[in-house]
């Protein structure tokens, strides 16, 4: 499991695959998540404005990595009270993400811990 510290929250990503392929795809996912961190930040701030009672907590999203690197079957695995609008915004953002030259395919889990 790779852990990255972002602005105001913790990001982790994991997937099942052979070690070398997993390390490659994990590094690519890390790069992609860092590259698109502003989108996730914007989602949180937009939802916080429209839902001022939004509390903090972890949000885990599962997505299938396809052979071409695209993500599909994006679903909320774990949220916190009131996090559904945040999940919907993040889902829209990550639906356009694409992992470069993936060596694996299958499920990925991404967790953001909003503080």
Secondary structure, 3 states (H helix, E strand, C coil): CEEEECCCEEEEEEECCCHHHHHHHHHHHHHHHHHCHHHHHHHHHHHHHHCCCCCCEEEEEEEEECCCCEEEEEEEEECCCCCHHHHHHHHHHHCCCECCCCCCCEEEEEEEEEC
